[in-house]
Amino acid sequence: MLSCLKANFPKLGAALAVASIELAAAAFLAAPAQAEVPIWVIEDADSTIYVTGTVHMLPEGTEWHGEKLNAALDEATEIWLEIPMTGSMADMQAEAAPLMMQYALSVDAPLSSRLTAEELELLNAAMERADMPAQARAGMEYMKPWVVLQAVGMAPLSEAGYDPEQGIDVQLVRMAIEQGDSVHGFETLEQQIQFFAGIPDEDQEQALRDLLRVSDEETAEMVTLATSAFEGWANGEVEGMEALFTAWAEDEDSALSPLPYDRMVAGRNADWAEQIEDMLAGEGVHLIAVGGGHLVGPDSLFEMLEDRGISASRH
């Protein structure tokens, strides 16, 4: 499922997503019981919209919600995510399967025709480090580079114990469904896949080459930075996440990201802001939960809303 494949920090892959990838760390797991992700609120005469940032993968048992978020979820009757979800990864994988057949396969241009011998060796080494099953590794030969980029970029997270089933969005939607809330998405799953599949082939290939050449030392450095950013996010601090996404916005050619910032972040935020303006024209109580990286930085969702005359305050 794409939204759980997306990195929520730039370096180790993108949606997912996107926006947006969290790394395991003992300090994160030791976060205090009162830890709670940041929450904002947008209000007018007849509407209340709570907004929070999600982390798409987490180790089991990570604390991330407290009284404010629980109260917002209880008050809301509709929850809005990046894509509509059922709370089951199996269901979403089944929905994604035909779309992946359409957008991910590359039978006419296998990976071995796209990469050099040296790059293929680097890829094989990366898949070995990730303990990828032989059948899956063989299947990568006929996948487009963006799919391989995702698989390689996600490997450090899986090794660190991060699990999409423990993602905040997945857990939130389960809670929402249990209390009878309606679940909506700003995008469809097909749209989210298209954010990756629509990147020109040559850019996909270059992004994969760049990722394969990231050294162990660079990866360790990014793990440290991301760990600090997301540990802070879980405790309501936005500075670390903002620093990561600001760096991505200011230098797309840097090692921070192999994917286009405007396509993966800024453009989507602009679209979501338009939908939120329409939502605010109605009435009721809504809870929005999208990747945390979309809520910070120079092109954040809140900046896009301000351009439309809509202000959010920290809750």
Sequence and secondary structure as in RCSB ss.txt:
>XXXX:A:sequence
MLSCLKANFPKLGAALAVASIELAAAAFLAAPAQAEVPIWVIEDADSTIYVTGTVHMLPEGTEWHGEKLNAALDE
ATEIWLEIPMTGSMADMQAEAAPLMMQYALSVDAPLSSRLTAEELELLNAAMERADMPAQARAGMEYMKPWVVLQ
AVGMAPLSEAGYDPEQGIDVQLVRMAIEQGDSVHGFETLEQQIQFFAGIPDEDQEQALRDLLRVSDEETAEMVTL
ATSAFEGWANGEVEGMEALFTAWAEDEDSALSPLPYDRMVAGRNADWAEQIEDMLAGEGVHLIAVGGGHLVGPDS
LFEMLEDRGISASRH
>XXXX:A:secstr
 GGGTB SSSTT  BB S       HHHHT  TT    EEEEE SSEEEEEEEE S B TT     HHHHHHHHH
 SEEEESS   S HHHHHHHHHHHHHHHTB SSS GGGTS HHHHHHHHHHHHHTT  HHHHHHGGGB HHHHHH
HHHHHHHHHTT BGGG HHHHHHHHHHHTT EEEESS HHHHHHHHHTS HHHHHHHHHHHHT  HHHHHHHHHH
HHHHHHHHHTT  HHHHHHHHHHHH TTSTT SS HIIIIIHHHHHHHHHHHHHHHS EEEEEEEEGGGGSSTT 
HHHHHHHTT   EE 
